[in-house]
Amino acid sequence: MKFYQQQEISKTNKNVLDICCGTGQLALEFLQENYYVLGVDLSPYMLFYARKNNKEFIKKGLAEFRAVNASDFSLETKFGLAISSYDAINHLEGTPLIKDCFQCVYNSVVRKGYFIFDLNTRLGLERWNSININESKKFLLIIKGVFDRENNRAITRASGFIKEEDSNLYNRFEEVVYNYAYDMSEIRKLLKSTGWRNIYFAGINNLNTKIKNPEKEERVFIIAQK
């Protein structure tokens, strides 16, 4: 948010597009600073919680959350800032979908507006080979990560049990998530091919500072201007 507030465009456009908004936590940060936010996501469960977490702003007409495919959408509102966080773009399989996403976002942003998103690099995804176990009286969560070199993707399998309220019974769950690895040079080319300019890579601590070699980082932020 601080980066956008430093830009001239923020003075005339306070519309924010949150792509793959999840439960709306990032949207809430902008809403609390009097921005209008449209959050889009394909998951009905994520949208349910996004609406629940931001219901006060929805009532005021400052927030909206829609079921939208990140690589195939067209919006009537024009935004000064489009954001996508927590490596959501890594979930898109293949450069054609990535390019379609970049084009849809480009079409939704005003001239001189910004697109900011983060990606796990290949280095970061290759280090996903691990197992983490978290447990309490109410749940057991096992997260196993592995990098599939043959298919150029990281696989995360989350499984466990959640205790039902007022019961000694537990519900079992399991979910598999894929993160696809992309060369940062290819990401830059795809952005340029869809019209974006002033493209650079940065770290999470300072979006104004450019990273010369993003492939040496585990996660990078990409900043592009229309």
LINJO-V113905 format. One record per backbone hydrogen bond with DSSP energy under -1.0 kcal/mol. NH is the residue of the N-H (numbers start at 1). CO is the residue of the C=O. If there is no record, write none. Layout:
# LINJO-V113905
nh->NH co->CO
nh->NH co->CO
This chain:
# LINJO-V113905
nh->5 co->1
nh->7 co->4
nh->10 co->7
nh->11 co->8
nh->12 co->9
nh->13 co->9
nh->16 co->36
nh->17 co->81
nh->18 co->38
nh->19 co->83
nh->20 co->40
nh->21 co->40
nh->24 co->21
nh->28 co->24
nh->29 co->25
nh->30 co->26
nh->31 co->27
nh->32 co->28
nh->33 co->30
nh->34 co->31
nh->35 co->30
nh->36 co->14
nh->37 co->62
nh->38 co->16
nh->39 co->64
nh->40 co->18
nh->41 co->66
nh->47 co->43
nh->48 co->44
nh->49 co->45
nh->50 co->46
nh->51 co->47
nh->52 co->48
nh->53 co->49
nh->58 co->54
nh->59 co->55
nh->61 co->58
nh->62 co->57
nh->64 co->37
nh->66 co->39
nh->68 co->41
nh->72 co->69
nh->79 co->108
nh->80 co->15
nh->81 co->15
nh->82 co->114
nh->83 co->17
nh->84 co->116
nh->91 co->88
nh->92 co->89
nh->98 co->94
nh->99 co->95
nh->100 co->96
nh->101 co->97
nh->102 co->98
nh->103 co->99
nh->104 co->100
nh->105 co->101
nh->106 co->102
nh->107 co->103
nh->110 co->79
nh->113 co->110
nh->114 co->80
nh->115 co->224
nh->116 co->82
nh->117 co->222
nh->118 co->84
nh->119 co->220
nh->121 co->218
nh->125 co->121
nh->126 co->122
nh->128 co->125
nh->130 co->128
nh->130 co->145
nh->132 co->143
nh->134 co->141
nh->136 co->139
nh->140 co->161
nh->141 co->134
nh->142 co->159
nh->143 co->132
nh->144 co->157
nh->145 co->130
nh->146 co->155
nh->148 co->153
nh->153 co->148
nh->154 co->179
nh->155 co->146
nh->156 co->177
nh->157 co->144
nh->158 co->175
nh->159 co->142
nh->160 co->173
nh->161 co->140
nh->162 co->171
nh->163 co->138
nh->164 co->169
nh->167 co->164
nh->171 co->162
nh->173 co->160
nh->175 co->158
nh->177 co->156
nh->179 co->154
nh->180 co->90
nh->181 co->152
nh->187 co->183
nh->188 co->184
nh->189 co->185
nh->190 co->186
nh->191 co->187
nh->192 co->188
nh->193 co->189
nh->195 co->192
nh->196 co->191
nh->197 co->225
nh->200 co->223
nh->202 co->221
nh->209 co->206
nh->211 co->201
nh->216 co->213
nh->217 co->214
nh->220 co->119
nh->221 co->202
nh->222 co->117
nh->223 co->200
nh->224 co->115
nh->225 co->197
nh->226 co->113
